[in-house]
């Protein structure tokens, strides 16, 4: 990959891989205790429109769902955009991030309104880490996303390879649309470092997409374990929020309905 997706994988792949699949079941009175506000944060190369299937499933169950249209120009800007949406919520929030959006919620999740974090095939950086550092040293044989050379400080995926790398389980027409509707991803967004990971102080959940070609599943497992997250795994590409919206909505609901003992 042109900008050399490398840093987490060398040290993390050198460590023993231990995957914890934790099944969480809501307490009997969870429905009355659930958190009703859900805020969804998208990742790089796409906008918030891909959350629509998940949005509809959650809305049908009475959740108040908001989608952050983070510009993905700079990390600070995306954190600010997320905090602006959080400020509009009327109570506790389940904050959800996909891919690069995981880095955003790790920082923005320190907001006092955020009670729980949900990572969907996402980056979960530690203090001082960025997406750039987490991806700068891929393991031998790991899939390499087809990122083109930067143009004026922005990155895009090769359209011809977008479907196979990002959206392999979406209908061909939808994958082609996403390839042609890409949002340029700013180098400043990739390089933004986390200052205080929210997952160290707030409970988190993590959905591993087992067929991901953008963030290798073994890396997802290691990040989720490091964060102490409740882990669920599902078949799915990097675009699992579109291809398997029920699996995504389900883990969000588990977070929203978790009893205090499960946090």
C-alpha atoms as one frame of an Amber mdcrd trajectory, in Angstrom:
protein
   0.000   0.000   0.000   1.362   3.370  -1.011   1.452   5.093   2.325   2.624
   1.805   3.867  -0.073   0.545   6.134   2.226  -0.818   8.939   2.451  -0.136
  12.919   0.092  -2.230  14.981   0.596  -5.450  13.080   4.312  -6.052  13.683
   4.152  -5.729  17.474   0.688  -7.219  17.733   1.309 -10.173  15.435   4.421
 -10.886  17.458   2.199 -11.375  20.492   0.227 -14.572  21.101  -3.229 -14.378
  19.601  -5.933 -15.054  22.120  -9.497 -14.435  21.056 -12.242 -14.087  23.628
 -15.742 -14.518  22.310 -17.984 -13.240  25.056 -21.688 -13.789  24.803 -23.714
 -11.121  26.504 -27.353 -11.610  27.398 -29.494  -8.712  28.652 -30.729  -8.813
  32.208 -34.415  -9.381  32.712 -35.069  -5.699  33.335 -32.680  -4.448  30.621
 -35.493  -3.036  28.493 -36.291  -0.476  31.191 -32.608   0.361  31.750 -31.490
   0.516  28.152 -29.727   3.501  26.676 -31.932   4.911  23.933 -29.511   7.292
  22.227 -27.238   5.781  19.578 -24.701   7.812  17.607 -23.090   6.214  14.530
 -19.710   7.327  13.145 -18.559   6.207   9.679 -15.041   5.411   8.528 -12.798
   6.457   5.677 -13.686   6.507   1.950 -17.447   6.531   2.671 -20.059   8.782
   4.240 -22.772   8.189   6.801 -25.322   6.975   4.251 -24.083   3.401   4.586
 -25.514   3.286   8.102 -29.087   3.443   6.770 -29.882  -0.301   7.140 -28.659
  -0.288  10.749 -30.440   3.010  11.388 -33.757   1.566  10.210 -33.436  -1.560
  12.343 -32.679   0.446  15.484 -35.361   3.060  14.798 -37.921   0.280  14.436
 -37.118  -0.714  18.024 -37.552   2.782  19.358 -33.966   3.979  19.543 -33.051
   7.604  18.936 -30.381   7.248  16.242 -28.085   9.992  14.960 -25.438   9.713
  12.246 -22.280  11.802  12.255 -21.210  13.057   8.831 -17.573  13.428   9.798
 -15.620  15.082   6.951 -12.580  12.738   7.313 -10.272  15.663   6.522  -8.588
  15.871   9.917  -8.815  13.798  13.077  -9.507  16.845  15.230 -12.284  17.909
  12.863 -13.931  14.500  12.986 -13.781  14.386  16.774 -15.334  17.861  16.862
 -18.104  16.824  14.452 -18.875  13.825  16.654 -18.943  15.917  19.815 -21.367
  18.327  18.153 -23.801  15.447  17.589 -23.234  14.175  21.135 -24.078  17.610
  22.500 -27.514  17.384  20.881 -28.421  14.151  22.692 -30.827  14.251  25.630
 -29.119  11.632  27.769 -26.556   8.805  27.846 -25.238   7.599  24.492 -24.004
   4.392  22.905 -21.268   5.664  20.565 -20.559   3.428  17.570 -17.656   3.616
  15.119 -16.800   1.706  11.962 -13.201   1.376  10.713 -11.492   4.793  11.086
 -14.602   5.827  13.000 -13.303   3.603  15.794 -10.350   5.947  16.247 -12.763
   8.875  16.331 -14.998   7.340  19.016 -11.952   6.341  21.064 -11.191  10.057
  21.426 -14.704  11.546  21.347 -15.925   8.801  23.678 -14.428  10.684  26.621
 -17.416  13.004  26.373 -19.456  12.660  29.593 -22.617  11.770  27.643 -20.993
   8.615  26.241 -21.711   5.565  28.394 -20.719   2.717  26.080 -18.601   2.213
  22.974 -19.212  -0.164  20.081 -16.527  -0.909  17.498 -17.580  -2.334  14.123
 -14.536  -3.764  12.312 -12.799  -0.706  13.673  -9.532   0.706  14.890  -9.252
   0.993  18.677  -6.042   2.966  19.269  -4.208   3.374  22.526  -2.763   6.670
  23.757  -0.368   8.144  21.204  -1.493   5.807  18.419  -3.128   6.820  15.138
  -4.585   4.881  12.237  -1.341   5.583  10.398   0.818   4.038  13.101  -1.586
   1.148  13.657  -1.406   0.201   9.989   2.198   0.906   9.100   3.672  -2.574
   9.476   1.398  -5.303   8.088   2.144  -8.937   8.781   3.511 -10.996   5.892
   0.644 -12.257   3.766  -1.908  -9.845   5.212  -4.262  -8.298   2.635  -3.097
  -4.886   1.463  -5.890  -2.387   0.765  -5.574  -0.888  -2.732  -4.941   2.682
  -1.610  -3.710   4.978  -4.355  -0.882   7.509  -3.925  -2.026  10.634  -2.078
  -3.227  13.591  -4.126  -3.120  16.996  -2.430  -3.145  15.358   0.993  -5.992
  12.918   0.338  -6.238   9.180  -0.273  -8.659   7.083  -2.300  -9.036   3.391
  -3.083  -8.492   1.979  -6.556 -12.043   1.837  -7.948 -11.348  -1.385  -9.818
 -10.399  -3.118  -6.556 -12.855  -1.414  -4.229 -15.422  -4.221  -4.248 -12.981
  -7.031  -3.502 -11.219  -5.151  -0.711 -13.993  -3.151   0.945 -17.377  -4.534
  -0.070 -16.988  -8.113  -1.244 -20.383  -9.245   0.040 -22.477  -6.346  -1.257
 -24.389  -6.514  -4.543 -22.090  -5.613  -7.435 -24.093  -2.523  -8.318 -23.926
  -1.190  -4.759 -20.193  -1.872  -4.485 -19.631  -0.071  -7.801 -21.643   2.898
  -6.562 -19.583   3.117  -3.372 -16.381   2.929  -5.407 -17.516   5.861  -7.534
 -18.918   7.830  -4.584 -15.757   7.656  -2.483 -15.023  10.397   0.014 -11.317
  11.366  -0.150  -9.643  10.489   3.150  -7.288  13.132   4.535  -3.766  12.281
   5.608  -4.334  14.523   8.632  -7.167  12.228   9.679  -4.957   9.152   9.444
  -2.188  10.792  11.426  -4.300  12.110  14.294  -3.121  10.613  17.583  -5.350
   9.538  20.438  -4.780  11.453  23.660  -6.788   9.328  26.096  -8.519   6.121
  24.919 -12.114   6.098  26.135 -12.145   2.293  26.184  -9.904   2.400  29.253
 -12.671   3.958  31.336 -15.895   2.948  29.549 -17.282  -0.495  28.616 -16.886
  -1.493  24.988 -18.186  -4.057  22.504 -16.489  -5.156  19.291 -17.858  -6.835
  16.158 -15.164  -8.669  14.201 -15.901  -9.015  10.480 -14.367 -12.392   9.663
 -13.942 -11.790   5.912 -12.454  -8.294   6.178  -9.796  -7.396   3.593  -9.156
  -3.882   4.920  -8.412  -4.544   8.608  -7.300  -8.184   8.997  -9.533 -10.108
  11.435  -6.531 -11.177  13.582  -5.730  -7.498  14.116  -9.351  -6.766  14.995
  -9.218  -9.534  17.585  -6.034  -8.207  19.135  -7.324  -4.642  19.352 -10.612
  -5.796  20.860  -8.826  -7.948  23.423  -6.522  -5.089  24.355  -9.552  -2.866
  24.875 -11.224  -5.468  27.091 -14.227  -5.455  24.792 -17.111  -7.889  24.679
 -16.484  -9.589  21.329 -18.864 -10.976  18.744 -17.751 -12.368  15.386 -19.739
 -12.491  12.162 -19.066 -13.399   8.544 -18.833 -10.207   6.548 -16.652  -7.837
   4.563 -15.357  -4.488   5.757 -18.765  -3.122   4.739 -20.462  -5.386   7.291
 -22.632  -2.490   8.478 -24.370  -2.681   5.090 -24.089  -6.387   4.277 -25.014
  -7.714   7.750 -26.980  -4.890   9.363 -28.801  -7.292  11.714 -25.487  -8.427
  13.223 -24.414  -4.819  13.657 -27.724  -3.717  15.159 -27.658  -6.726  17.472
 -24.310  -5.869  19.085 -25.376  -2.237  19.446 -28.515  -3.413  21.239 -26.456
  -5.647  23.512 -24.408  -2.620  24.511 -27.501  -0.469  24.963 -29.269  -3.069
  27.112 -26.324  -4.288  29.182 -26.917  -4.337  32.898 -24.443  -2.542  35.176
 -22.949  -5.924  36.111 -22.120  -6.557  32.437 -20.218  -3.310  31.997
